[in-house]
Amino acid sequence: MTKTTVIKVYDEIGGWGLSFSDFERQLSQATADVELRIHSPGGDAWDGMAMASAIRSYERGKVVCIIEGLCASAAGFLAAASDERVMRAQSLFMIHEASCFAFGRKADLLDAAGRLDDVNKLQAESFAKLTGKPLDEIMMLLAAETWYTPAAAKQAAFVDRIIDIPARVDPKTMAQYVARFRNAPEEWAQRVAPFRAAASASPWQHKRISALSVPTPKRAQQPTRTTMQSKKDLIGIMAAALALAMTTAQEASR
């Protein structure tokens, strides 16, 4: 009997986490069905879309996505591309609009906004095809940052079935992931509060504020590194701190 290949997406997608090249390498080694286990806050939109394309192109077996803890943001691309989607008890599924840090002249900012529109449309088209919902409705769900329990996700046709046994995911890591987003479910408020407070005190310790990011184009030559890594890193830290401060202010005003 041919053995099922298990691929674990237990980190951010792209950037500091699981890159497309690592994912593609694991998928290329599979010879039969694939069990794609997801516990991820999302990450780089382009890596997520590339992984989704690789899943759709896989022809040596069936790809079954199992949402172990959290499937949010860019991780949704992977789930939507799979042949079957399963959620474990107490897991969460979330979709939202893309976001990014942008710096530069007017043309640079307009270009970044255009790329955000592109990603949002691609997300909407993917989820509309999956669920049968109108494109406009999916766009509204993305704008609202919509969270789903397993039962709600199944009812909305984002997943096909539910496994009643909870996965053994680390509760602390799960809370840290959920704390990154603005509209986390009310029942998670107490669990995520300590991690939001820590982020406010030390925003530079967080890898990233938004879990679905659109990277800015890389320069042809990298600048000389300094003790702060580079001016680009400093700008990123300042932008992250500003974005976090705005999010904190919005939460406090509710």
Order of alpha helices (4+ residues) and beta strands (2+ residues): beta-alpha-beta-beta-alpha-beta-alpha-beta-beta-alpha-alpha-beta-alpha-beta-alpha-alpha-beta-alpha
